[in-house]
Amino acid sequence: MGGGEPDLVTLVKQGDLDAFETLYQSHRTAVYRTAYAILRDEGVAEEILQDTFLRAYRSIQTLEEHACIGAWLHRIAVNLSYNWLKKKRLSIEPLADWAERVFPDKHDSPERTVEIGELRDQVHEAINSLDFKHRAVVVLFYLQDFSLAQIAYILECPVGTVKSRLHYACKVLRKKLAASEVYVPRGTALEPA
């Protein structure tokens, strides 16, 4: 946990609502971004955010002393997102934020900007086609910058499984982009192997 968070968690466990509000303010944006990146629906992401913190408050007593509060909150949010998807079986729109990180250069010519925009659209479509377990790993690793160990904790699976899912997701994305005859810039996660 970051500086001061162990003390905040202790205070929350003692019923201090101000400490809980501080934790909420510290983590709400990241939790919302994860839910939104997975679900692509602002309203549902907001519901997931609220449900995440409600569940966190109700079960904070189970949080181990040295656990990472951010990873724990994301575990709750990812599980809630998965359950929501299972119920709704919605098709998910693309992950714009992730594509922005893969292709960050915004100082290109107008022609290059159009090319990159088309590439982003195809990357979005490819990410959208991933099943939940692979899309979740991509979101947590590339969008939220969680380590493989933290993702393993969040998804409740071994680190090796996280590595495998991430490798598979990138392989599928590379293949889909190659089939579209899309040029993938060197140095990106999607660069051909």
FENSUL-V440403 format. One record per run of one state. SS is the DSSP state (H for helix, E for strand, - for the rest). FROM is the first residue (numbers start at 0). LEN is the number of residues. Records with the same first field share a line. If there is no record, write none. Layout:
# FENSUL-V440403
SS: FROM-LEN + FROM-LEN
This chain:
# FENSUL-V440403
-: 0-4 + 13-3 + 39-2 + 62-6 + 88-7 + 102-7 + 129-2 + 143-4 + 155-3 + 179-14
H: 4-9 + 16-23 + 41-21 + 68-20 + 95-7 + 109-20 + 131-12 + 147-8 + 158-21
